[in-house]
């Protein structure tokens, strides 16, 4: 499992051009379990961006964004959600960002998550 945390919202806004239309893409696997990019967090981010004046043209949560065979097909089946986007805000791990970037090139993909600054143990005990 890839552990993530959301970047500060001010940093996310700074990444996005003021006039940019944005499609928010999360992940139904690790980011969902970390509560950083599942459906509730994607919906919350879309509301936040709208309130900040951005046009949100889509909000999607693939089952496992880093899955190199399933995610491209999922994104293609929802192409209307991102074809109008100036950029993609990815709420997933680096591997998911790579899959999104390869699938939706040349649309820029900007990361909303980062690895935690403090070490997190995923072991029980």
N, C-alpha and C positions, 0 to 999 in steps of 0.2 A: 504494500500500500504506500502511496506517495502522500506524505503529510504536507498540507499547505495551510497558509493563512492569507486572509485578504489584505491587499496593500491598503494603506490609508486612503480614504476617499479623496483627499486633496491631491494625492499623487495620481490617482486614476483620472481625475478631472484634468490635471496638467498634461496627461498623455494624449487626451482627446482634443482635437481642434474644436474651437467654439462652435463652428458651423457644421461639424460632422454629424452625419446620420450614422447610427450605431446599431449593430446586431449583437446581442449578448448571447454567448454560447457557454453553457455550463457542462457539467459531467454528472452522470447518474451513478458513478462508482466512487472513487476515492474522495473527490471533492464533496460529494453528497455526504459521505460518512464523516468528513471533517467539518461539515456544515459551512463550507466556504463556496460551493458552487453547484449545489443541488437546486431543484426547482424553486424552493422558497427564497433562496439567496439570489437566484437569477431574477425572479420577479421583483424582489426588493431593490436590486441594482437597477432594473429597468425603471422603476418608480423614481428612484433617486436621480437618475440621469435625466428623465423627463422634467423633474422639478428643477434641475439645474439648467434647463433650456435645450437639452439635446433631443433630437428626433430619434426615437427608438423604433426601428423598423422590423425588429424581430427579437424573440427571446426563446431559445431552444435548449433542450437538455438531452443530448444523446445518451444512450445507455452506458457506454464506456468510450469516452471521447478519444482515448489513445489507441483504440482498436483500429488498426490500419485497413481492415477490410470492411467492417460494418459502418464506421463513421462516414466515409465518403458517400456511401449509398444513402445513408440517413440525410446528410446535408444536401445531396442532389434532389432528394424527394421533397425537401423543404426550401428549394432554391428561391422562392418568392420572398422568403424572410431575409435573405442577405443580398440579393442582387441589387437592391437599392441602397445598400449600406456603403458609406465611405470607409468604414473600418469595422473590424470585429473586435469586441471586447471578450477575451477568453477567460472564463472562470474555471480553469482546469490546470493540470500539471504541464510541465514542459513537453512531455511526449504528446499530449493532446494538442498543444499549440502547434507542434510540428505537423501533425495529421491535418489540422484545420488549415494551416498555411499552405501545405502541399495541395490540398483539395480546392481551396478558394483563391489561389494565386491569380491575379496580382493584388487582391484586396489585402491591405495591411491588417495584421493580427496583433493586438496589444494585450499583454498579460495583466490580469487583475489580481492574480495570486502570486505568492512568493513562498519559498521555504521558510519555516519559522526561524526567527533569529536565535531562539533558544532550542536546545536539543530536546526532542520529544521521543520518548520510548514507546515503541509499539508492542513491547513484550509484556506479558502478564507476570505478576509476581511481585 
